Amino acid sequence: MTREEDIKKAVEVLRKGGVILYPTDTVWGIGCDATNVEAVKRVYAIKQRDDSKALICLVDSDARMQRYFRQVPDVAWQLIDSLKEAENAKPTTLILDGAINLASNLVAEDGSLGIRITNEPFSKELCYRFQKALVSTSANISGEPAAQNYCDIDPRIIEQVDYVCWSRRQEHKPHTPSSIIRLKADGEVTIIRQ
């Protein structure tokens, strides 16, 4: 199967409200349409995770990220620009206030959401083709280690999703979760995970 066919199939499943397993710019992820309440509910159930713990989203571009927040603070754009310029910058998830246009059960109680612009070729193309934010939570049962590679994914998760991407399944190399930075509208910056 070509990467193009793999992405096409994944997008078909996502548009029907399905849940997929896919490689990201960090670890393997469980994904769904970030605007679909029922699909998000299924992701929480598959992970056996309390829905009070927020999930993050992936997008393919600055423009798409802007659609999901009332206002993106200047400090976020400065950070995004510096990450683009840095060689080998670690993928970084930003938690921003004022999330909009997303499934209500995806947004934290305080109205914030974690979002990351992916530059990894497969997940970037997937987000671009899907044309919406994509839920991206590590492919593991809550409390267990994140699946760095496809071979690390618990079979119980594989059995419950609607589609498992073929791309990068053979990979065996270390991957780590993203850095997480909380940016408040007033400019306050908190590093949650380096």
C-alpha positions, 0 to 999 in steps of 0.5 A: 500500500502506498502512503497516498492510499494509506492516507486516503483510507484513513481520511475516509474512516475519519470522515465517517466518525471512525477512530484510527491508529497512526504514526505522528511526529512523536509516538504512535497516536489514536486519532479521530475527528476533533469536532466529533463528540462521539468519536472523541468519546470512543477514544477516551473509552479505548484508552480507558482514560477519564474524560476530565484529562484533556486530549491534544490535537494535531494540525498541519499549519498555522492557518488551521490552528487559528480556526480553533481559538478565539485568539492566539497570543503573540507569544505563541506565534513567536514560539512557533516561528522560533521552532520553525527556524530551529534545526531538530526542534523537538515537537512542541504542544501548546496549550492555549485558552479560548478553544472553539469549533471543536467537540465539547468533550475535547476542550478542558474545563477552563476552555483550553486545548493542547494543539501541535503543528506537525511537520512529520510527513505522514501526519502532516499530509493526513491532517492536510487531506482531512482538512480538520484538527485531528485528535492525537493521543498516545496509543496506550492504555491510560497509565501504561507507557506510550507506544514509540513504535507500532510493535509497542501498541497493546493488541486491545487497542488495535482491536478497538480502532476502525483503521490502522495505518500501514505507514511506518509500521516496520520502524524500530527507533526511539520516539518521545512525547512532545514538549508541552508549554502552557501559554496564557492570553496575558503572556504567562508561559509555563513549561509542563513537559520538556 
